[in-house]
Amino acid sequence: MTKRPLRLRRSVLYVPASNEKAVAKTVSLPCDAVIYDLEDAVAPAAKEEARERLRDHFKANPESRCERVIRINSLSSAFGPEDFLAARACKPDAILIPKVDMPRDIADVADMLAETDAADAIRLWAMMETPKAFLNVGQIAEWGETPGSRLDCLVAGTNDLAKDLRLPGRDHAVLMPLMADLVLSARAFGLDVLDGVFNAFRDDDGFRSECGRSVAMGFDGKTLIHPGQIAVANEIFGISEAREAEANAIVEAFERPENRDAGVIGLDGRMVERLHLEEARRTLALAALQQGG
């Protein structure tokens, strides 16, 4: 399995690239990542202006505290090729590919990036938002193991998926079996995975509840449509003090001389294995990133 850098991706905010005020505001937001959207959130007549706005923004802000991602239109669309050129020129952390149906959709973008970015600095994220994507989810995730694939993260596009499935409502619970397959495939090949958006951005209780379900399923974070959702996502997907203390206790227990070679130990009345030690170390590493942010 490919080893990828550990990143916080608790809160990932979509921002329309055509919205000048929203783009400017991203430099001060406490989200872990921003997706500057050139696709669905930008009207056809505003595409070129949105690309220029992104070029200006990245030129004025070459560094960023948060991870920066640009979502382009599909390369097969009328807007995709120009979106790609603009995104590549901005040199974001990643490009988000919409409507990925099969590994070839990722490979095409990776091949184009290879022409000017031999260091693989620009990574790729894949929108999983079509029935075909979920039929091929294992193959798509496995593509992340291919040298030069650049694939780092799978992103659930629950609104488009619900539309294509002809679901009468956008009920997160109805999609849970498919979301479970998405998480399983991501974990099998070492990818991060983000849950879809919660549309009712004024419904704080509903958003908190949906984030809780996402955490329970194993998602790394949630995509957001409003800055007001950032704090809750950071809290629920973050490492709590209690969880950090538990991880510290596990690491300290295995570091005792009598336990250093043990496969299983007892701790506070429960059995703890070395697999728990590995997860505890990951938890502490995430906690350190969280505190550093």
C-alpha positions as CSV (number, residue, x, y, z in Angstrom):
1,M,0.0,0.0,0.0
2,T,1.3,3.5,-0.9
3,K,2.3,5.5,2.1
4,R,0.8,9.0,1.9
5,P,1.4,12.0,4.2
6,L,-1.0,12.4,7.0
7,R,-3.3,15.3,6.5
8,L,-6.2,16.9,8.4
9,R,-9.3,16.9,6.2
10,R,-12.0,17.4,8.8
11,S,-13.6,20.4,7.1
12,V,-13.4,20.9,3.3
13,L,-15.3,23.9,2.1
14,Y,-16.6,24.4,-1.5
15,V,-16.2,28.0,-2.7
16,P,-17.5,29.2,-6.1
17,A,-14.5,30.6,-8.0
18,S,-16.8,33.2,-9.5
19,N,-17.6,34.7,-6.0
20,E,-14.9,37.3,-5.5
21,K,-15.7,38.0,-1.8
22,A,-15.9,34.3,-0.9
23,V,-12.6,33.5,-2.6
24,A,-10.8,36.4,-0.8
25,K,-12.3,35.3,2.5
26,T,-10.7,31.8,2.3
27,V,-7.3,33.0,3.5
28,S,-8.8,33.5,7.0
29,L,-11.1,30.6,7.3
30,P,-10.3,27.8,9.8
31,C,-11.2,24.9,7.5
32,D,-8.6,22.2,6.7
33,A,-9.1,22.5,3.0
34,V,-10.9,24.7,0.4
35,I,-12.2,23.4,-2.9
36,Y,-12.3,26.3,-5.4
37,D,-15.1,25.3,-7.7
38,L,-15.0,25.9,-11.4
39,E,-17.7,23.3,-12.1
40,D,-21.3,23.3,-10.8
41,A,-21.1,26.5,-8.8
42,V,-20.1,28.6,-11.8
43,A,-22.5,29.6,-14.6
44,P,-21.2,29.0,-18.2
45,A,-21.0,32.7,-18.8
46,A,-18.8,33.3,-15.8
47,K,-16.3,30.5,-16.4
48,E,-13.5,32.6,-17.9
49,E,-13.8,35.3,-15.3
50,A,-13.7,32.6,-12.5
51,R,-10.5,31.2,-14.0
52,E,-8.9,34.6,-14.0
53,R,-10.0,35.2,-10.5
54,L,-8.3,32.0,-9.3
55,R,-5.1,32.9,-11.2
56,D,-5.0,36.3,-9.4
57,H,-5.9,34.8,-6.0
58,F,-3.1,32.2,-6.1
59,K,-0.6,34.7,-7.5
60,A,-1.4,37.1,-4.6
61,N,-1.4,34.2,-2.0
62,P,1.3,31.8,-3.0
63,E,1.2,30.2,0.5
64,S,-1.8,28.9,2.5
65,R,-2.4,27.5,5.9
66,C,-5.1,25.2,4.5
67,E,-4.9,22.7,1.7
68,R,-6.1,24.2,-1.6
69,V,-7.9,22.2,-4.3
70,I,-9.5,23.3,-7.6
71,R,-12.5,21.4,-9.0
72,I,-12.5,21.5,-12.8
73,N,-15.1,20.5,-15.3
74,S,-14.7,17.2,-17.0
75,L,-12.0,17.2,-19.7
76,S,-14.6,15.9,-22.1
77,S,-16.7,19.0,-21.6
78,A,-16.4,22.4,-23.4
79,F,-14.9,24.0,-20.3
80,G,-12.7,21.2,-19.0
81,P,-9.5,21.8,-21.0
82,E,-9.3,25.5,-20.1
83,D,-10.2,24.7,-16.5
84,F,-7.3,22.3,-16.4
85,L,-4.8,24.7,-17.8
86,A,-5.9,27.4,-15.3
87,A,-5.8,25.0,-12.4
88,R,-2.3,23.7,-13.4
89,A,-1.0,27.2,-13.6
90,C,-2.3,28.0,-10.1
91,K,-0.3,25.1,-8.7
92,P,-2.8,24.1,-6.0
93,D,-2.3,21.1,-3.7
94,A,-4.7,19.1,-5.7
95,I,-7.1,19.1,-8.6
96,L,-10.6,17.6,-8.0
97,I,-11.9,15.6,-11.0
98,P,-15.7,15.5,-11.3
99,K,-17.8,12.6,-12.3
100,V,-15.1,10.0,-12.2
101,D,-16.6,6.8,-13.6
102,M,-13.5,4.6,-14.0
103,P,-9.7,4.8,-13.4
104,R,-9.1,6.1,-17.0
105,D,-10.8,9.4,-15.9
106,I,-8.0,9.9,-13.3
107,A,-5.2,8.6,-15.6
108,D,-6.1,11.2,-18.3
109,V,-5.6,14.1,-15.9
110,A,-2.5,12.5,-14.4
111,D,-0.9,12.1,-17.8
112,M,-1.5,15.8,-18.6
113,L,0.0,16.9,-15.3
114,A,3.1,14.8,-15.9
115,E,4.0,17.0,-18.8
116,T,4.9,19.9,-16.5
117,D,4.8,18.5,-12.9
118,A,7.3,15.7,-12.8
119,A,7.6,16.0,-9.0
120,D,3.9,14.9,-8.6
121,A,3.4,18.0,-6.4
122,I,-0.2,18.5,-7.6
123,R,-2.2,15.6,-6.4
124,L,-5.6,14.4,-7.6
125,W,-9.0,14.0,-5.8
126,A,-11.8,12.1,-7.4
127,M,-15.5,13.0,-7.2
128,M,-17.6,9.8,-6.6
129,E,-21.0,11.0,-7.7
130,T,-22.4,8.6,-10.4
131,P,-23.8,5.1,-10.3
132,K,-20.9,4.0,-12.5
133,A,-18.4,5.4,-10.0
134,F,-19.9,3.2,-7.3
135,L,-20.0,0.1,-9.5
136,N,-16.3,0.7,-10.1
137,V,-15.3,2.0,-6.7
138,G,-12.8,-0.7,-5.9
139,Q,-11.0,-0.3,-9.3
140,I,-10.9,3.4,-8.9
141,A,-9.4,3.3,-5.4
142,E,-6.9,0.6,-6.5
143,W,-5.7,3.0,-9.2
144,G,-4.2,5.0,-6.3
145,E,-1.6,2.2,-6.1
146,T,-0.5,2.8,-9.7
147,P,2.8,4.7,-9.9
148,G,2.1,8.3,-11.1
149,S,-1.6,8.1,-10.4
150,R,-1.4,11.0,-7.9
151,L,-4.7,9.9,-6.4
152,D,-5.0,10.9,-2.7
153,C,-8.7,11.3,-1.8
154,L,-12.2,10.1,-2.8
155,V,-15.0,12.7,-2.4
156,A,-18.7,11.6,-2.1
157,G,-20.9,13.7,-4.4
158,T,-24.2,12.7,-2.6
159,N,-26.4,15.3,-4.4
160,D,-25.6,14.1,-7.9
161,L,-25.7,10.5,-6.8
162,A,-29.1,10.9,-5.3
163,K,-30.3,12.6,-8.5
164,D,-29.0,9.9,-10.7
165,L,-30.5,7.2,-8.5
166,R,-33.8,9.0,-8.7
167,L,-34.2,9.1,-4.9
168,P,-37.3,11.1,-3.9
169,G,-35.3,12.9,-1.2
170,R,-31.7,13.6,-0.2
171,D,-31.7,11.2,2.7
172,H,-28.2,10.5,3.9
173,A,-29.3,7.3,5.6
174,V,-30.6,5.8,2.3
175,L,-27.1,6.2,0.8
176,M,-25.3,4.6,3.7
177,P,-24.7,1.2,2.0
178,L,-23.0,2.9,-0.9
179,M,-21.0,5.2,1.5
180,A,-19.8,2.1,3.4
181,D,-18.5,0.7,0.1
182,L,-16.7,4.0,-0.6
183,V,-15.0,4.0,2.8
184,L,-14.1,0.3,2.5
185,S,-12.4,0.9,-0.9
186,A,-10.6,4.0,0.3
187,R,-9.2,2.2,3.3
188,A,-8.2,-0.8,1.3
189,F,-5.8,1.3,-0.8
190,G,-4.7,4.0,1.8
191,L,-6.8,6.9,0.5
192,D,-8.6,9.6,2.4
193,V,-12.4,9.8,1.9
194,L,-14.8,12.7,2.5
195,D,-18.5,12.6,2.9
196,G,-20.9,14.7,0.8
197,V,-22.4,18.0,1.7
198,F,-25.3,18.8,4.1
199,N,-27.6,21.2,2.2
200,A,-29.6,22.7,5.0
201,F,-26.8,24.9,6.3
202,R,-29.0,26.6,8.9
203,D,-30.0,23.3,10.5
204,D,-27.2,22.9,13.0
205,D,-28.7,19.9,14.8
206,G,-29.2,18.0,11.6
207,F,-25.7,18.8,10.4
208,R,-24.2,17.7,13.7
209,S,-26.1,14.5,13.6
210,E,-25.0,13.7,10.0
211,C,-21.4,14.5,10.9
212,G,-21.7,12.0,13.7
213,R,-22.9,9.3,11.4
214,S,-20.1,10.1,9.0
215,V,-17.5,9.7,11.8
216,A,-19.1,6.4,12.8
217,M,-18.7,5.1,9.3
218,G,-15.0,6.0,9.1
219,F,-15.0,9.1,6.9
220,D,-12.0,11.5,7.4
221,G,-14.1,14.6,7.1
222,K,-17.0,16.3,5.4
223,T,-17.4,18.6,2.4
224,L,-19.2,21.8,3.3
225,I,-21.2,24.5,1.5
226,H,-21.1,27.3,4.2
227,P,-18.4,28.6,6.5
228,G,-20.8,28.3,9.4
229,Q,-20.4,24.5,9.2
230,I,-16.6,24.6,9.7
231,A,-16.5,24.7,13.5
232,V,-18.8,21.7,13.9
233,A,-17.0,19.6,11.4
234,N,-13.6,20.4,13.0
235,E,-15.0,19.4,16.4
236,I,-16.8,16.2,15.4
237,F,-14.1,14.9,13.0
238,G,-11.3,16.1,15.2
239,I,-9.4,14.4,18.0
240,S,-11.0,15.1,21.4
241,E,-9.0,15.5,24.6
242,A,-10.4,12.2,25.9
243,R,-9.4,10.4,22.7
244,E,-5.9,11.9,22.8
245,A,-5.6,10.9,26.5
246,E,-6.6,7.3,25.7
247,A,-4.1,7.2,22.8
248,N,-1.4,8.5,25.1
249,A,-2.2,5.8,27.7
250,I,-1.9,3.0,25.1
251,V,1.5,4.3,23.8
252,E,2.9,4.8,27.3
253,A,1.7,1.3,28.3
254,F,3.5,-0.4,25.4
255,E,6.6,1.6,26.1
256,R,7.0,0.1,29.6
257,P,9.9,-2.3,29.7
258,E,7.7,-5.3,30.6
259,N,5.4,-4.6,27.6
260,R,7.8,-3.7,24.8
261,D,7.7,-7.1,23.3
262,A,4.2,-8.0,24.2
263,G,1.5,-8.6,21.5
264,V,-1.4,-8.1,23.9
265,I,-1.6,-6.2,27.2
266,G,-4.2,-5.4,29.8
267,L,-5.0,-1.7,30.3
268,D,-7.7,-0.3,32.5
269,G,-9.6,-3.6,32.5
270,R,-9.6,-4.2,28.8
271,M,-7.4,-6.1,26.3
272,V,-5.2,-3.9,24.1
273,E,-3.3,-5.3,21.0
274,R,-0.5,-3.9,18.9
275,L,-3.0,-2.9,16.3
276,H,-4.4,-0.5,18.9
277,L,-0.9,0.9,19.4
278,E,-0.6,1.7,15.7
279,E,-4.0,3.5,15.7
280,A,-3.0,5.3,18.9
281,R,0.1,6.6,17.3
282,R,-1.9,7.8,14.3
283,T,-4.4,9.5,16.6
284,L,-1.5,11.4,18.4
285,A,-0.1,12.4,15.1
286,L,-3.4,13.9,14.0
287,A,-3.8,15.6,17.4
288,A,-0.4,17.2,16.8
289,L,-1.5,18.5,13.4
290,Q,-4.7,19.7,14.9
291,Q,-2.9,21.7,17.6
292,G,-0.5,23.1,15.0
293,G,-3.3,24.4,12.9
